[in-house]
C-alpha cells in the first residue's frame, strides 16, 4: 500500500494480529478507513491450509481511493456500502419520506421531529421514489489513533449531523483483532440535553472463498422476516411472517444451502445461539466458516443480501428494522434505541473463523 495514500482525506490504518493461535483459521490483518466513517475495507483470513485470503469483497486501497475521492456517484458516501464493511449510524437500512423538489433530499419525521435526510438510494423502476439509506457517517472523517498494532479507535463529535437528526451525538468506533477474531465496537453517547434516537448496524461483504455459491450454507438465529413490496425498492409492507418450514428458514444448526435463492431480506425475532451467535456462513468446498456473534441485546434484526450471480453474502446485524418510523409498522417496536441526556448505547459484533468439513 502506498504510504502516502489518503482515502476520504485520511490514510488507511492497517491492523495486525498479535495473539494468533498457532494454526487453524484466524483473522490476521484488517484495513480500516478513518476518512470514511471508520469502515472496514478489508480483512485477511488464514484458512485451515495456512493460505491467507481476502475475507471481504473490496477493491485494493488504491482503487478505493480512486472510487471515493471526488466521484460524482459517491453522493452521501454511497460507495462505502457498495463493498467492504461500512458502519451504519444513526440509522441502518432505509428511511422513507417526501422527496423534495430540486434537491436530493427527503423530508420525514424522526422521533416526532421533522428532518431532512439525503435521498441517496431508491429503486430503479420508473415509479420508484428515492429514500435515505444507511445513515449519516458513510463519508464522515473520524479522528483516529492506533495505540497498538491490533487495535484502532476513531471518534466523531457528530452533534445533530448538520441539523439532520434529533439530539446531539458523539460516536466512538473501535476495531480490533483478538485471538484470531475480528471485533467491532461502536458507542454513541448523548452529549446534549434532549433524548436522541439511534439505530446502529454494520454492512460487511463476506467473500465466498470457493466461488461456489450454490453449496454455501447460511444459518440465521431468526424466527421471522419482514415482507417487502418488491426486490427493487425493498421497502417493508409492515407484515412480518414466521420462517419455520419455509423457503426463508435458515435456522438449522449447520444452515441451509443457498442454491440459487436471491436474498435481500430483513430477518427478526432473533434467538441468538451459544455465545450470542446470530449467524454462520459455511463454505464447505473451501473448508471454512464464519460465525457472527454479538452480546448486544439492542440488535433486533439481521439484513441479508445475497445475489445468486455473485460469490458474496452481506450479513448486517442492526438495531432497527427498515423504515423504522414508517406508518406501516402500526406501533410495532422497530428497534430504534432512545438515548437519554448523558446516556450512551453500545453495539458489538465479533466474527470468528472455523474449519468445516466438505460433505
ChimeraX attribute file (.defattr): number of C-alpha atoms within 10 A of each C-alpha:
attribute: neighborCount
match mode: 1-to-1
recipient: residues
	/A:1	9
	/A:2	9
	/A:3	7
	/A:4	8
	/A:5	13
	/A:6	18
	/A:7	21
	/A:8	20
	/A:9	15
	/A:10	17
	/A:11	18
	/A:12	25
	/A:13	20
	/A:14	19
	/A:15	21
	/A:16	21
	/A:17	21
	/A:18	15
	/A:19	12
	/A:20	17
	/A:21	11
	/A:22	8
	/A:23	12
	/A:24	16
	/A:25	26
	/A:26	28
	/A:27	26
	/A:28	24
	/A:29	23
	/A:30	25
	/A:31	21
	/A:32	25
	/A:33	27
	/A:34	29
	/A:35	23
	/A:36	26
	/A:37	27
	/A:38	32
	/A:39	27
	/A:40	28
	/A:41	27
	/A:42	26
	/A:43	25
	/A:44	18
	/A:45	24
	/A:46	21
	/A:47	23
	/A:48	18
	/A:49	13
	/A:50	12
	/A:51	9
	/A:52	16
	/A:53	15
	/A:54	18
	/A:55	23
	/A:56	25
	/A:57	22
	/A:58	21
	/A:59	14
	/A:60	12
	/A:61	20
	/A:62	13
	/A:63	10
	/A:64	19
	/A:65	19
	/A:66	12
	/A:67	17
	/A:68	20
	/A:69	13
	/A:70	11
	/A:71	12
	/A:72	8
	/A:73	12
	/A:74	16
	/A:75	17
	/A:76	22
	/A:77	23
	/A:78	18
	/A:79	19
	/A:80	27
	/A:81	19
	/A:82	14
	/A:83	22
	/A:84	26
	/A:85	26
	/A:86	30
	/A:87	28
	/A:88	26
	/A:89	22
	/A:90	23
	/A:91	28
	/A:92	30
	/A:93	26
	/A:94	22
	/A:95	26
	/A:96	23
	/A:97	21
	/A:98	15
	/A:99	19
	/A:100	13
	/A:101	8
	/A:102	6
	/A:103	9
	/A:104	18
	/A:105	20
	/A:106	22
	/A:107	19
	/A:108	21
	/A:109	16
	/A:110	18
	/A:111	16
	/A:112	9
	/A:113	9
	/A:114	13
	/A:115	17
	/A:116	20
	/A:117	25
	/A:118	20
	/A:119	24
	/A:120	20
	/A:121	19
	/A:122	18
	/A:123	16
	/A:124	11
	/A:125	9
	/A:126	6
	/A:127	8
	/A:128	11
	/A:129	17
	/A:130	23
	/A:131	26
	/A:132	27
	/A:133	25
	/A:134	29
	/A:135	23
	/A:136	24
	/A:137	26
	/A:138	25
	/A:139	23
	/A:140	17
	/A:141	20
	/A:142	23
	/A:143	15
	/A:144	20
	/A:145	14
	/A:146	15
	/A:147	9
	/A:148	12
	/A:149	15
	/A:150	20
	/A:151	20
	/A:152	22
	/A:153	21
	/A:154	21
	/A:155	21
	/A:156	19
	/A:157	16
	/A:158	20
	/A:159	18
	/A:160	15
	/A:161	16
	/A:162	8
	/A:163	12
	/A:164	16
	/A:165	24
	/A:166	20
	/A:167	22
	/A:168	23
	/A:169	27
	/A:170	17
	/A:171	22
	/A:172	20
	/A:173	24
	/A:174	20
	/A:175	24
	/A:176	22
	/A:177	27
	/A:178	21
	/A:179	15
	/A:180	25
	/A:181	20
	/A:182	25
	/A:183	19
	/A:184	19
	/A:185	15
	/A:186	23
	/A:187	17
	/A:188	27
	/A:189	21
	/A:190	24
	/A:191	21
	/A:192	17
	/A:193	11
	/A:194	13
	/A:195	20
	/A:196	26
	/A:197	19
	/A:198	26
	/A:199	27
	/A:200	29
	/A:201	28
	/A:202	29
	/A:203	27
	/A:204	27
	/A:205	27
	/A:206	24
	/A:207	21
	/A:208	24
	/A:209	22
	/A:210	15
	/A:211	15
	/A:212	16
	/A:213	24
	/A:214	14
	/A:215	19
	/A:216	25
	/A:217	20
	/A:218	25
	/A:219	21
	/A:220	29
	/A:221	25
	/A:222	25
	/A:223	18
	/A:224	19
	/A:225	23
	/A:226	22
	/A:227	17
	/A:228	19
	/A:229	11
	/A:230	12
	/A:231	12
	/A:232	13
	/A:233	19
	/A:234	17
	/A:235	22
	/A:236	22
	/A:237	16
	/A:238	17
	/A:239	11
	/A:240	17
	/A:241	13
	/A:242	16
	/A:243	18
	/A:244	14
	/A:245	9
	/A:246	8
	/A:247	8
	/A:248	20
	/A:249	20
	/A:250	24
	/A:251	19
	/A:252	13
	/A:253	13
	/A:254	15
	/A:255	19
	/A:256	19
	/A:257	18
	/A:258	19
	/A:259	13
	/A:260	13
	/A:261	12
	/A:262	14
	/A:263	17
	/A:264	17
	/A:265	21
	/A:266	27
	/A:267	27
	/A:268	26
	/A:269	16
	/A:270	19
	/A:271	15
	/A:272	17
	/A:273	14
	/A:274	8
	/A:275	10
	/A:276	18
	/A:277	21
	/A:278	25
	/A:279	26
	/A:280	23
	/A:281	24
	/A:282	27
	/A:283	26
	/A:284	19
	/A:285	18
	/A:286	20
	/A:287	19
	/A:288	25
	/A:289	23
	/A:290	21
	/A:291	18
	/A:292	22
	/A:293	22
	/A:294	22
	/A:295	15
	/A:296	16
	/A:297	13
	/A:298	19
	/A:299	25
	/A:300	21
	/A:301	27
	/A:302	28
	/A:303	25
	/A:304	20
	/A:305	18
	/A:306	21
	/A:307	17
	/A:308	16
	/A:309	9
	/A:310	12
	/A:311	19
	/A:312	23
	/A:313	24
	/A:314	24
	/A:315	26
	/A:316	26
	/A:317	29
	/A:318	30
	/A:319	27
	/A:320	29
	/A:321	29
	/A:322	28
	/A:323	24
	/A:324	25
	/A:325	23
	/A:326	19
	/A:327	11
	/A:328	13
	/A:329	17
	/A:330	9
	/A:331	9
	/A:332	11
	/A:333	13
	/A:334	19
	/A:335	19
	/A:336	23
	/A:337	21
	/A:338	16
	/A:339	21
	/A:340	18
	/A:341	17
	/A:342	12
	/A:343	14
	/A:344	19
	/A:345	19
	/A:346	16
	/A:347	23
	/A:348	22
	/A:349	23
	/A:350	20
	/A:351	20
	/A:352	20
	/A:353	24
	/A:354	16
	/A:355	19
	/A:356	17
	/A:357	12
	/A:358	12
	/A:359	7
